[in-house]
Amino acid sequence: SLYGGTTIALTIPNGESPIVLQTILDGILPKLIPLGLTLG
């Protein structure tokens, strides 16, 4: 995955959380990056 989502997820010890977090990050970050570029 892009956006560093995988790296962040792998730091969490819970077995299922990395997958959930990965899905959330993959859904949110692609939206936040253009917003950040617009506001930045």
GUTITI-518446 format. One record per atom (N, C-alpha, C, O): residue number from 0; atom name; x, y, z negated. Coordinates in nm, 2 decimals, decimal comma. Each point is the difference from the previous one (the first is absolute). Example, Ala and Ser with C-alpha at 12.3 -4.5 7.8 and 13.67 -1.06 7.14 Angstrom:
// residues 2
0_N_1,32_-0,57_-0,78
0_CA_-0,09_0,12_0,00
0_C_0,09_0,12_0,00
0_O_0,10_0,00_-0,07
1_N_-0,14_0,11_0,14
1_CA_0,09_0,11_0,00
1_C_-0,08_0,11_-0,08
1_O_0,05_0,11_-0,01
// end
This chain:
// residues 40
0_N_0,08_-0,12_0,00
0_CA_-0,08_0,12_0,00
0_C_0,09_0,12_0,00
0_O_0,11_0,01_-0,05
1_N_-0,16_0,10_0,11
1_CA_0,07_0,13_0,00
1_C_-0,04_0,07_-0,13
1_O_-0,07_-0,05_-0,08
2_N_0,12_0,17_0,07
2_CA_-0,04_0,09_-0,11
2_C_0,06_-0,04_-0,13
2_O_-0,04_0,06_-0,11
3_N_0,12_-0,17_0,10
3_CA_0,06_-0,04_-0,12
3_C_-0,10_-0,07_-0,09
3_O_0,04_-0,02_-0,12
4_N_-0,15_-0,02_0,17
4_CA_-0,10_-0,06_-0,09
4_C_0,05_-0,14_-0,05
4_O_-0,03_-0,03_-0,12
5_N_0,10_-0,04_0,20
5_CA_0,04_-0,14_-0,04
5_C_0,10_0,02_-0,12
5_O_0,00_-0,08_-0,10
6_N_0,10_0,17_0,11
6_CA_0,10_0,02_-0,10
6_C_-0,07_0,03_-0,14
6_O_0,04_-0,05_-0,10
7_N_-0,14_0,14_0,11
7_CA_-0,07_0,04_-0,13
7_C_-0,07_-0,12_-0,05
7_O_0,00_-0,03_-0,12
8_N_-0,07_-0,05_0,20
8_CA_-0,08_-0,11_-0,04
8_C_0,09_-0,11_-0,07
8_O_-0,04_-0,06_-0,10
9_N_0,16_0,04_0,16
9_CA_0,09_-0,10_-0,06
9_C_0,05_0,03_-0,14
9_O_0,05_-0,09_-0,06
10_N_-0,06_0,21_0,02
10_CA_0,04_0,04_-0,13
10_C_-0,10_-0,04_-0,11
10_O_0,03_0,01_-0,12
11_N_-0,15_-0,05_0,16
11_CA_-0,10_-0,04_-0,10
11_C_0,00_-0,15_-0,02
11_O_0,00_-0,08_0,09
12_N_0,01_0,04_-0,22
12_CA_0,02_-0,14_-0,03
12_C_-0,13_-0,09_0,02
12_O_0,01_-0,12_0,01
13_N_-0,12_0,19_-0,02
13_CA_-0,13_-0,08_0,02
13_C_-0,01_-0,07_0,13
13_O_0,04_0,06_0,10
14_N_-0,08_-0,18_-0,10
14_CA_-0,01_-0,08_0,12
14_C_-0,08_0,05_0,11
14_O_0,03_0,00_0,12
15_N_-0,15_0,05_-0,15
15_CA_-0,10_0,05_0,10
15_C_0,01_0,15_0,03
15_O_-0,03_0,04_0,11
16_N_0,07_0,03_-0,21
16_CA_0,01_0,15_0,02
16_C_0,08_0,05_0,12
16_O_-0,05_0,09_0,07
17_N_0,16_-0,15_-0,04
17_CA_0,08_0,05_0,12
17_C_-0,08_0,00_0,12
17_O_0,01_0,09_0,09
18_N_-0,09_-0,20_-0,07
18_CA_-0,09_-0,01_0,12
18_C_-0,10_0,11_0,00
18_O_-0,03_0,06_0,11
19_N_-0,04_-0,04_-0,22
19_CA_-0,10_0,10_-0,01
19_C_0,06_0,14_0,02
19_O_-0,05_0,08_0,08
20_N_0,16_-0,06_-0,15
20_CA_0,06_0,13_0,01
20_C_0,05_0,03_0,15
20_O_-0,01_0,11_0,05
21_N_0,06_-0,21_0,01
21_CA_0,05_0,01_0,14
21_C_-0,12_0,04_0,09
21_O_0,01_0,09_0,08
22_N_-0,13_-0,15_-0,10
22_CA_-0,11_0,03_0,08
22_C_-0,05_0,14_-0,03
22_O_-0,03_0,07_0,10
23_N_0,03_-0,03_-0,22
23_CA_-0,04_0,14_-0,04
23_C_0,10_0,10_0,06
23_O_-0,04_0,10_0,06
24_N_0,17_-0,13_-0,07
24_CA_0,10_0,10_0,05
24_C_-0,01_0,00_0,15
24_O_0,01_0,11_0,06
25_N_-0,03_-0,22_0,01
25_CA_-0,01_0,00_0,15
25_C_-0,12_0,07_0,04
25_O_0,00_0,06_0,11
26_N_-0,10_-0,05_-0,19
26_CA_-0,13_0,07_0,03
26_C_0,01_0,15_-0,03
26_O_-0,05_0,08_0,08
27_N_0,12_-0,04_-0,18
27_CA_0,01_0,14_-0,05
27_C_0,11_0,07_0,06
27_O_-0,02_0,11_0,06
28_N_0,14_-0,16_-0,06
28_CA_0,12_0,07_0,04
28_C_-0,01_0,05_0,15
28_O_0,04_0,12_0,02
29_N_-0,08_-0,20_0,07
29_CA_-0,01_0,06_0,14
29_C_-0,10_0,12_0,01
29_O_0,02_0,08_0,09
30_N_-0,11_-0,07_-0,19
30_CA_-0,08_0,12_0,00
30_C_0,06_0,12_-0,07
30_O_-0,01_0,11_0,03
31_N_0,09_-0,15_-0,14
31_CA_0,06_0,11_-0,08
31_C_0,12_0,06_0,07
31_O_0,03_0,12_-0,02
32_N_0,04_-0,19_0,10
32_CA_0,12_0,05_0,07
32_C_-0,03_0,12_0,09
32_O_0,06_0,10_-0,01
33_N_-0,16_-0,12_0,10
33_CA_-0,04_0,11_0,09
33_C_-0,05_0,12_-0,08
33_O_0,02_0,12_0,03
34_N_-0,09_-0,15_-0,14
34_CA_-0,06_0,11_-0,09
34_C_0,12_0,07_-0,06
34_O_0,00_0,12_-0,01
35_N_0,10_-0,19_-0,04
35_CA_0,12_0,06_-0,06
35_C_0,07_0,08_0,10
35_O_0,05_0,11_-0,04
36_N_-0,04_-0,15_0,16
36_CA_0,07_0,07_0,10
36_C_-0,07_0,13_0,04
36_O_0,05_0,10_0,02
37_N_-0,19_-0,11_-0,03
37_CA_-0,08_0,12_0,03
37_C_0,01_0,10_-0,11
37_O_0,02_0,12_0,03
38_N_-0,03_-0,16_-0,15
38_CA_0,01_0,09_-0,12
38_C_0,14_0,05_-0,02
38_O_0,03_0,11_-0,05
39_N_0,07_-0,20_0,08
39_CA_0,14_0,03_-0,03
39_C_0,05_0,11_0,09
39_O_0,12_0,04_-0,01
// end
